[in-house]
Amino acid sequence: MKVPFSWLSEFIDLQDLDPYKVAEELTLKSVETSVNKWDIDLDGVVYAKIVEKKNHPTRDLAVYKVKAGEGLYLQVVSADKDLEEGKGVLLALPNSRVGSMCIGVRDFDGIISQGMFLSAKELGLEDQSEGVLTFDEDISPGTNAYDLLGFGEYILEIEPTPNRGDLLSVKGLARDIGALFGLKRKERKYPEYEDFGELDIRIESKDCKRYRGAIIEGVKVKPSPIWLRRRLWQCGIKTINNVVDITNYVMLLEGQPLHAFDLKTINFPLLVRDAYEGEIIRTLMGTEKSLKSINLLIADRERPLALAGVVGGLESSVKEDTSSILLESAYFDPYRIRKSARSLALQTDSSYRFERNVDIEGVKRAQDLAIRLLLDIAGGELKAVRDVYPEPYEPKKVFLSLEKYRRYSGMDFDREAISRVLSSLEIPHQLQRCGVEVYIPPHRSFDMQRDVDVIEEVLRVIGYSELKTEPLRMPSKPSRIESLEERIRDFMVCRGFSEIITFSFEEKDLYELLSLPEPQLEILNPLNRSQRFLRTSLIPSLLRTCLENTRNYNYNMAIFEIGKVFTKEGEETRLAFLMTGTKKLFPEEEYSPYEAIGLMQDLLNLYSEGYTSQSSNFPFFHPNLQRLYLVKDEPIAYVGVLNPALQEKLEIKHKVILGEVKVRGLKEVKRTYKPLSTFPPAIRDITLLMDKGVDVDKLIFHIRSMELVEEVKMFSLYTDPRLGEGKKSVSLRLVFRSKEGTLSDQEVNEVVSRLLMDLEEKFGAKLR
């Protein structure tokens, strides 16, 4: 949001403050702020009044006689033939300069043009504009355009965080600046209009907490006065007409978005309701939008009129022939507006503010100001006002104790200083013996919920630099878990994985789809409604990352995360990993589930004193490609391939391999080191046929215990009715090595023969 420094000065005394100092203080204590000078290279441009108009004799042009100063009359040729006598224009005189453009005298088939009329675009006021910029005010011809348009103004540009919607107004920003610099904000009194007349408004959605409408008849739609347009240009807002400009002006001043409807297009009653699936609205931008039930509408009994809190409809918009209007001022739920706007890929000045919460008590104040301005500028008569406010705002009470303030800030509880800060922020409060009771005002209801929020407000205004710095006294040795996490992190990176970090906040959709235990803890003030719960597993976080990557055509990844999961019993750290697509090798090779099994076995071999594994039946895994790992009979990890039905439903191109480990079940194991054999290994691949019920892990452990066997890896598991009923085929890679010499083929073959006999006897496994 852009705010002229002079506009702020109307509400607080800034004459002794430098704009750059104000921006620096805001950035340190409130909101990121930059300063720019609103300027243009403008020389020789003046206000002029049209006194005579005639057509060019040979070309499709108009020839105007203008008064450009006391006794100074000039002739100007223009392509704009719609200018009327008595209108004011901005005239670039001969030899003038507008930005990089130089204006001279031109000959149009014998008709001399002594300058050029300027548009808003040519003056840098708007990105797009149609026709010459005109004025209705009685301004002295010859007035310097640079001063008239307000160039040379310092503009503060703020980028508030999503929780500080109270800063998205001139008055809100002035309030914060006043608190930071110890300046009192000047309060302006507006006329107040109470309910009267006939106006049928019905709220049918719980996400509209307040709706106030006003009918004004007999308005005259025309260009806005120069003072109003100047403010909008300085704030980067395009001017439309006096009615729309007033709604934008009040929005910038009060932070409350308003909307004006052409009254003759409304078939009452006026409804605030959810959209129907597939309902169509043509927006002010001229585009048709197909709506969903998530969209909130302002409608009449026949059709949608506007997307509530986002954008108006084209049919009900204010036009040149509009003579009566319905003026809207309302409060819509921030989460609902955010979802509605995002579902249609729209963001407007209105939705930007509603998403960050507006002051529900400011609905009336802003509309009353707009009514006064409309009556003064557009004329007309106020015919009706109706305020539908079913549940008036009740301030939430938050008690900040003396002890907690000291514990969090390290400072003594200075009652007077705290009261002064809260008063400067216009936060009602009452000092008590053991602390202060705060009554959260509506303009801060979105970001102030707890006592720690009050502490933050007090400390940021006082200044974090005022906090005393003391040496931190704590053991320098990292905890066992922290040290282990770092080692596991190194292990995963060395295996070719990339680490990701995701939010701990989740929605239940993927948990329901995967049949995982649903999140149990709901957040009181979520960032948005899709992040309302604390996660109970890292698997959904990895899958969301995978889905986001595949939507952006990245199908190949090996990622992991070490993070917290949360239940009502407490929190714990877990490791989870995901593999899908192909490895970064040449030639390309697809990730295999046996790699994941091998990785899990290597991890448990390194960081446990022994483990067992068994088949599992997680519904989100392929029924034949999943394993559960136990340490001391406690389930500690699992690995498997995502169920093909779920893979298809999620529209993931390649098979997805997932694993999750409870880090608390792992520990640093004391290692004994032995020299490596200097003799080469001998490798044999065998394929065994066995009953489906045979535990392959136990079979592998048994093989590893045999003489000369250094390592065993499974690289294929195959089931098929042609193998025989209840049978499966398992392929293993055996690595043999001796510490005493190089093994001959005969020695290896003899070991393999004994091994096969032993496996047939103990496991019923036969060589295929």
N, C-alpha and C positions, 0 to 999 in steps of 0.2 A: 504494500500500500504506500502511495506517495502522499505526503502531507506538506503543504507550504508552511514555511517557518512563520510567516506573517499571520496565517490563520490560527496557528497555535497561540500566537501573541494576543489574540482576542480573548483568550481564556486564562492565560497566566502571563505575568510580566517577565518577558524575556529580553528586554532592551539591553541589559548588561551581560547577556550570555552569548557566546559565540556558537553558531550552529554546529561546528565541528566538535566543540566541547560537549554539547548536548548529545550528539551522536555517540561520542566515546563513552559517556556515562551510561547511556541507554544500553549500549552493547555490553558493557561490563556487568550491569545490574538488572537488565530487563529483557531487551530484545535486540537482535542484530540489526544495526542501523547504519546506513551510509548517507552521505550528503552529496548532492549534485546541484549545480547552478543551472536553473532553467533559463536558457539563453539562446540567442541567435544573432548572427551578424546582420544587423538591420540598420540601414542608413538611408535617409531620404524617403521614408515611408510615412504618410500622414493620413489622418482621417479626412475624408472629403464627402460632400453631400451632392447628390444628383439634382440638377436644376432643370435639365431639359433632355429629352430623348427623341431620336429620329433614326430611321433605317438608313443603312449605307446604300447609295444609289446603284451600285453594281454587284455587291457581294452580300452573302447571307450573314451580315454583321449588323451591330447596332452602334450608333454614334451618340456619345453622351457628352453633355456639357456639365462640368462639375465645379463646385466651389471648393478650392483646396486651401483657402486661407483668406485673411482679410483683404478683399479686393482682388484676389487671385482666382481667375476662372481659366480652366483648361479644357481641352477637347481630348476625349479618350475613346478609342475604338475597341469594342469587346465582342467576343463570340457569344456572351451571355445576353440574350435579348429579352430576358424576363425582369430586368431591374426596373423599378418604378421610380418616378420622380419623387423626391423627398427622402429616399432611402440613403442611409449612410454606408460608405464603402471605405476600404483601405486602399490608398492609391500610392503606387511606387512612382515617384516623380522621375523625370528624365535625369540620367546619370546617377540613379540610386542603386543600392545593392541589397539583395535579399539572399542571405547565405552566400552561395558561390555564383549566384545569378546577377548579372548587371543589366539594368533596364535603360534603354535609350529611346530616342524619338523614332517612330516607324511610319512609313508611308503605305497606306492601304488604297491603291488605285487613286491616288491624288488626294485622299483624306488623311491628314496627319493625326497620329495618335501621340499625345504628349504624356506618355506614361502607361501604366498597366494596373488594372484592378487585380487584387490578390485573393486567392482562395485560402481556406484553412490549411490545406495540404502544403501549399507553397510557403506558408509561414511556419511550417513544422508543428502546427497545433494538432493535426489529426493525420492518421496514416492514409485515410481515404476521405475525399470530400467531393461534393457535386456543386459546381457553380461558384460564383463569387461570394465572399463573406459579406453579409449585410447587417446593418444595425438600424433599429428604430429610435434609439435615444437621441435627444437633442444635445449633441456634442459640438463644441466649437470646431469648425473646419480649420484644418492646419494642425490639429493636435497630434503630437508625436505618437506614432503607433507603438513604438517600443514601450513607452510608459503606459499607454492605454491598455495594452495586452498584458501588462504585468511581468514582462521579461526582466531578468536580473534577480529573480527571486531564488532564495535557497530552498531546496526541497529535501526533506528527510524521507528516505525510503526504508521502510521497516519490513522485516521478514519474521513474523511471530510464529512461535511453535504452535502446534495444533490445540493446545490447551489454553491459549491466551487470546481468545476471541475478543476480550474486553479492550484490547489495544487497537482493534480495527476501526477506530473512529477518531476524529480530531479531539473530541472531548475525553475519550478514554486515554489517548496518548498524553493529552495535557494533564490528566489526573496523575499519571505515572511520573511525568517529568516534574510536576509540582512536588510529589513525594520525595523524589531523588534530590531536588535542589532546595527543599524547604520553602516552596512557594505556594501560596493559597490559590486554588482555582476559582475563577470568577463564575458565578452561577447566573444563567440567563433565565428570565421568566417568560414562558410562552402562554398565550391564551389557552384556556381549557374548554373543551367541548364535551358535554355530557350526552348520554343517549337520548335520542328523541326521533320522532318520525317512524315511518314504516320501512323496515328492511329485514327481509327473511333470510337469515343465515343459519345453516345447520352443519354442525361438526359431526361427522360419522366415522372419524378415525381417532384412535387414542394418541396418535403421534402429532396431533395438532392440539396444543394445550390452551391456545388463545387465538381468537380471530376477531379483528375489529374492522368494520367496514364503514365507509362514509360516502354519501351521495352528494355530488356537487353538480348543479345544473347551470347552464348558460356560460360555460367556460369558452374562451377563445384561444384556439391553438395557434401559436405563432412562435417566432424565435425568442429565446430567452434574453433578458437584459445582459449587458456586457459584464457586470460584476459577477453574475451567476455563471456565465460561460467561462469567464476568466478562471474562477475557482476550479471548474471541472477540467479545463485544459491543463492547469497546473498539476492536477491529480492524475493526469493521463486518461481522462474519461471523454469519450466522443459526445458532442452535444447533438441532441435530436430535435426537441421542441420544448417549449416552456413547461409542459406538464411532466414529461419524462425527465427533463433536467432537474426539476424540483425534487422528484423522488430520489434521483441519484445524489443530489446535493445533501438531502437529509440523511441518506444512508451514510455518506462520508462523514457528516457531522456527528450523528448520533450512533452510528453502527447498526441501525435497524433497517434492513431492506424493505422497501415499499413497492407496490405495483399498482398501476392505474389501468382499469378496464374501460372500454367504450360501453357506456351503460345501455345503449340501444341494442347491443348484441347479446345481452343477458336475458334469459328466460328464467325468472326466479321460480323456486328458491335457489339460493347460492349454496353449493355443497362443498364440503371438504371431505373427500373420500379416497379410498384406494382405487387404483386403476383396474380395469378389467383386462384379462389376458387378451392381447391382440388389438386392444383399443388404439386408435390412431389420433395423433395431434400434430398439427403443423405449427412449428415454433416460430418465434420472431425472426430466426435466421432464414426462414423459408424452407426448412427441411422437414420432411415427415418422419415422425418417430413412432415405431410400434411399441406399445407399452406392455409392462408386466405388472403383476400385483404388487411388486415392491415399490412401484412409482406412486407417489402421493399427488392427488389432483385437486385443483379448484375447478368445479364444474357447475353447470346449471342442470336443469332437468332433461336436457337433450344431448349435450356433448361436453367434452373437456374444454376448459377455457385457458388453463395454464398448468404447467408442471410446478406444483407447490414448492416454493423455496429455491427453484432452479431458473426457470425461464417462462415468459408469457407465451400465449398462443397468438398466432398472426391474426386470426379472425377477430379476436376481441381486443386487439391493440388500439392505442390512441392514434388517430389519423388526423389529417388536416381538417376534415369536415366534422370531427367529433365535437359535440356541444355539451354533452353530459358525461360524467365519469363516476365510476365506483373506485374509491381509493382503498387499497388493502394494506393492513399492517397486522402481522401475525407472528406467532411463535411456533416453529416446527421442530420436531425432535432431531438433534444433530446426526445421530446414527442413521436415521431413516433418510435424511436428505443426502448424506454421503453415499449410501447405497443406491438411491434413486439416480443421482447424478452420474455415478460411475457406471451404472447399468446402461446408460445411454451415451457414455463417453462425452459428457458435458461438464464444463466448469465455468461458472459465471461469478461475477462479483457478489451476487446474492447467495449462491450456494456456498461460496468460499466462507462467508460469514456465518450462515446457518450451521454449517458443518462444525464450526468452532464455537458454537453457542452464542446466542444473543441474549440481551437482558429482557426477560419476559415482562418486567415492570416498565420497560422503556417503549413497549408497543404503543401505548396511549400517548406518551410524551412526543415521540417521533411523528405520529400521525397528526397530532394537534398542531405541531410546527408546520407540517406539510400543508394542512388545511389553510392555515393563516397565509402562507406564501402563495398558494394557489388562488385564494380569494384576492390577494393584493396584485398578483402578476397576471393571472389568466382570467380574472373576473369571475362572475357567476354567483350562485347563492347556495349555501349549505342547506340541503333538504332533509337529510337523515343521518344519524350515527347509531351504530349498534355494536356493542362490545360483548362477545360471547367468551366468557372466562369461567368455566365450570369450577375449577379448583384454584383459587388465588394462591399465590406463592407464600409459603411459610418458611421464614429463615431457619436454616439448620443451626442448632447450637453446638458449638465445639468448645470444650474447656481445655485450656493450656495451663498445665500446672507449673508452678515455680521450679519444682525439682526437675521436671523433664526438660524445661528450657535450659537450665544450667547444664544438664547432662549432655544435651545435644550441641549446645553452643560453646560451652566452656566459659560463659560469661554470667555475671550476676544478673538477676532479674530486676532490671530497672523499670519500675512501673511507669514512670513518666515518659521515658524514651519509647517504650513499647506502645503506650497509649497514643503518643504523638505520631508514630509511624502508622498505626491502624487508622487514626483519624485522617491522616493525609491521603490514605488510600480509600477513604470513604467506606470503611468497614466498621459497622456498629459493634460496640463491645462494652463490657462492664468489668472494671477492675474489682477483684476480690482478694481476700486475705491470702489465699494460697495460689493465686494465679490470675487468669483473666478469662472471662467467658465471652466468646466471639459469636456474633450472629451473622452468618454468611449472607452477604447481599446477593441479589440475583445476578448482578454483572460478574460475580466471581464463583457462581454455583458450580461451574464446570470443573474448575481446577483446585478449589479449596474444599476438601472433604474432611480432613483430619487435623489433629493438633500439630503434626509435623509440617503440614502445609502452612500453618500460621507462623511457625518458627522460620520457615524458609522465606516467607514474605518479610518478616521483621529483619532477618539477617541480610537479605539482598539490598534492602533500602539503607540499612545502617552501613553496609559495605563489608564484604567478606574480608577485605584487607584489615578490618578492625579486629578480627578474631586473633586471639593469641596463639602463637605457634609454639608447641612444646615437643621435645624429642619423643618419638614413638618408642615405647618400651615393650618389646615382645621378642620371643625367641627368633633368632635369625634362621634356624634350621627349618626347612619346609616340612610340612606334615607328611605322613606316610602316603596318604592318598594323593597329595599334590605331586610328590616325587614319582609315584607310580603312574599317574596320569601323563606326566612328561615322557616317561619311558614308553608307555603304550602309544602315545602320539608319535614318537620317533619310529616305533615299530611299524605303525601303519603307513607313515610317509615313505619309509624304506621299501615297503611292499608296493609302492606306486599309487597310493591313495592321496587325494586332496582333502584337506580339512574344510568343513563348512561350520558356520555358527548361525543358528536360527533362533527365532523368538521362542520363549518357553510357553507362549500363549497359543492356544489352539481352538478350533471349532470341532464339534462332535462328528461331522460328516464322515471323515475317513475312518474314525474309530468304529462307527456303525457299519461302514462298508467292510472293514477288515475283521469285524467281530472281536476287536480288542476291548479290554476293560475301559469303560468310558471315563473321561475326566470327572473328578469328584469335586474339585475346588473351583468355584466361579469367582472371577475378579469383579470387584465393586465398580471400578472406573476403567473399563477396558479401552484400548486405543480405538477399537471399533468392534462391532458385534461379531465379526469373524475371528476375533481373538479374545473370547470371553473366558476361556477355561485354561487352567494350568495342566500341562500334558502329563500323561502317565506312561508314555513310551516315546522313544525317539524315532520309531519307524514312520509314523505319519509325517514328521518333519522332513525326513529324507525323501519320502515319496512326493511331497509337495515340491521339493527342490528338483527332483527328477522330472516332474510334470512341467514345471516352469521352464526347464532346459529343453525338454522335447518340443514345447510350443515354440521355442526359438531355434529349432532345428539342430540342437546339440543332442545326439542320440547316444553318445559314447561317454561313459563316466565311471569312475571308481571314487566314491566319496565316503567320508566318515565324519562323525561328530561325537565329541565327548561332552555331555551336558547333564543337567539335572532333570529328574522327573519327580512328580509330586503326587502324594496321596494324603488322605486324612491322617495316616499314621506318621507321616513325615516326608522327607525328601531323600533321594539317593542319586549317586552319579552312575551313569551308564555310558557304554561305548556302543555305537551302532554303525553299521557300514552298509553300503549299497553298491552293486556292480551291475552294469547293463551295457549292451552294445559290444564294441570290439576294442581290443587293446591297441595302444599306440605302438604297434609293431609292423614290420614288413616281412612277409606278407601279413595282412590283417588276420587276427585270430579272435574269435568270440570268447567272452568270459565264460568260464565253466563253473558249475556248482561245486565241482570237486576242488577247485582252487579255494573256494570259500570254506569248504570243510577242512582243507589242509591249513588254511590260514588260522581257523579257529583252533585246530589241534596244536599248531605251533605256538599260538598265544597262550593256551592253557598249559602246554609243556613248559613254557618260560615262566609263567606267573601263577602256578599252582603246584601243590605237592602231590598231585595225582587227580585224575578225573575219570569218570565213566560216561558213556553215552548210550542213548537208546532212541528208538523211533518215537516220533511225536505225532500229534494230530491237530496242529494249529490249522484252523479253517482257511486262513489267508495264504497258506503255502500249498504247493503241489503235494498231493497225498503221498507220493513215493519219493519225493526229493526234499526231505527235512530231517533234522536231527536235534535232539535235546541233550545238553551236556550238564552233568552234575558233579559237584565237588562236595565230598562228605555227605552224599545222598541229598544235597540241596540243589534244586535247579538253578543254574547260574548263567546259562547261555543257550541260545538256539540259533540255527541257521537253516535256510531253505530257499527254494525258488518260489516266487510269487505265483499264486494260483492262476493258470492261464485264463480262466473266466474273468478274474479281476483285472488281469493285464489288458484284456480286450476291452473291458468296461472303462478302464482309465485311458485307453487309447495310447498305450506305450508300445513302441515299435518292436523292441527286442525283449527277450526274457529278462526278468529282474531278480537278482540274487540279493537276499537280505540277511543280516545277522545282528543280534543284540546281546550284550554282555553286561552283567552287574559287576561294576568295578570293585565293590566291597568284597566280592567273592574271590578276588585275585590278591596276590601279595608277592613281595619280593622273596624269591627263593634262594637260599644259600647254595651257591654252585660249587661243584668240585671240577677242577679242570684236569684234562688228560691230554697227552700229546696226540696229534693227528697221525694217522697211519701214512707212511710214505709210499705205500704200494697202491697201485691203481684198483678201482672198483670193477666188479663184474655185474652186469645188469641183465635181468631176465624179466620178460613180461609173460604173465600167465593169465588165463581166463578160466574161472571156476564156475561150475553149475551146482547150485545148492537150493535148498528150500527157502521160500520167501521169508520164513520166520527166523532164519539164522541172523544173528546180530553181527554185522560186518565189522564193527569196531572191535568186538571181542576177538574175532578171527584175526584182525590185523595186530592186536596186542599180542596174541599168541605167537604169530609169526615173528614179531620183533624180539621175542624172548629166545628165539632159537639161535643156534651156533652160526657165526659168521654173517648173520643178517644185520646190516647197518641201518637200513631204512625201508619202509613199505609205504607206497602211495596208491590209493585207488584212483583210477582214471576213467572208469566206465561202469555204469550200472544199467542193466538191460532186462526188461521183462517182456515176454511175448507168449501167447498161448502155444506157439509152436515149440517152445522149450519144454513143454510138459506142464500139466496142471500143478499150480502152486510152486513153480520154479522161477529162479532168477539167475542172471548171468552177471558175474562180477569180474572186472579186469583189474589186475594189480601189477605194479612195477616194483620188483624186488632188487635191492642194491646189496651186494655181498662184498665184503672186504676183510682181509686178514692183516693183522699187525706183524706177522712173521714173514710174509713173502707174497709174491704174486700168485693169485689163484689160477689154476689151470682149468680148462673147460671140463675136464673129467671130474675134478674136485667139485666144481659148481654144480654139475649135473647130478652128482651123487647126493649133494645137499638138497637139491630141488626134489629128487626122487623121494628121499626120506620125508621131506616136508609135505609132499602131496599125499603120501601114505598116512601121515599123522593127521592131516586136515580131513581126509576121508573118514578116518576112524573117529575123530572127536567132533567134527562138524557136519559130516555127511557131504562134504564138498568134493566134487570130482572135476578133473581136468577135462575141458571141452575139446 
